[in-house]
């Protein structure tokens, strides 16, 4: 097989095939599908009329995290993202904790996206559709990252076209007016922060670009360009869609909706668009699931190389150049979770875990330079992650602390027993 170089442990490396366009497409596929079709409604339930303020807060923190991530990824262009950054900059335990947070958080996200596909495609048979979707996407990923990136690019273009149509239809048929966009939140600052934490679930897709760092051509240049482009495009799309849907449904209607975009076009007087929106929701959620599985499997690969996960997960396919065992294991776990997961609960849990992941990324970025601006960005990002995590729903905070604490306990126990490490 083709190798770029050997890893420190002598393991085969993944092939560098992705350019800027493919990297941006992977980031957009992760963010747009998750945010528009899964996170807007629970965020509106928390923030009410201050949904746009919550979106702005999430965007600022996401920008800081993206900047820190891009700086780190340019220096450490390896699979694993903040798992690698924490290990190299802060020590093995912090790297492990970041990797564990990413794997468990994004595995929950995968289940959420699979269930979103099922809910829109075949109501009443969500679990069956979710499991089948996961199996198909796992097979696609096992055939190679180029095929995954090509499919993701097509999905992104199709979904953006549908979302543009939704925005125009809703703004033309809007009844609520500007008051629905600027009304005060019933729960005040707490509601805004909780909504921002839930919306952060939708912004976190740019991490996929970093976790694929070992498969990116010229990573210092490509990642530095792809991350801010993907984040900026996503923010514009979120803002436009949020304004359009709020102008039709209002905060209360949006909060109660399980399929807000479909309800919005129907309420705006364009029921013929509803099937198109449902198809787009399925396609977008499937695209997000496609790239989510990519990111989780690459982090599992990096952790397996360092013996924090079973070494068999570190195998790279000799023909397709992908971590196929990690792909298969991740797909199997996601399929099992999809049978029992609740969409809104797993969004909260995933947000908590991913905020911990980015906290470690920002702490790692803090150590890169003593210059004021980079350190300020890392500080704002890190404090923002702590703040949003603290104000998530109590069940998400408790569940996240238990799962992350269990992972930390396993690490400390293995270290005390003298288990081999990286």
JOVENDA-V60399 format. One record per run of one state. SS is the DSSP state (@ for helix, = for strand, . for the rest). FROM is the first residue (numbers start at 1). TO is the last residue. If there is no record, write none. Layout:
# JOVENDA-V60399
ss:SS from:FROM to:TO
ss:SS from:FROM to:TO
This chain:
# JOVENDA-V60399
ss:. from:1 to:5
ss:= from:6 to:6
ss:. from:7 to:11
ss:= from:12 to:12
ss:. from:13 to:17
ss:= from:18 to:18
ss:. from:19 to:19
ss:@ from:20 to:75
ss:. from:76 to:78
ss:= from:79 to:79
ss:. from:80 to:81
ss:@ from:82 to:89
ss:. from:90 to:91
ss:@ from:92 to:121
ss:. from:122 to:125
ss:@ from:126 to:142
ss:. from:143 to:144
ss:@ from:145 to:172
ss:. from:173 to:178
ss:@ from:179 to:182
ss:. from:183 to:187
ss:@ from:188 to:211
ss:= from:212 to:212
ss:@ from:213 to:215
ss:= from:216 to:216
ss:. from:217 to:218
ss:@ from:219 to:256
ss:. from:257 to:259
ss:@ from:260 to:267
ss:. from:268 to:270
ss:@ from:271 to:305
ss:. from:306 to:310
ss:@ from:311 to:314
ss:. from:315 to:323
ss:@ from:324 to:338
ss:. from:339 to:342
ss:@ from:343 to:366
ss:. from:367 to:371
ss:@ from:372 to:390
ss:. from:391 to:393
ss:@ from:394 to:416
ss:. from:417 to:422
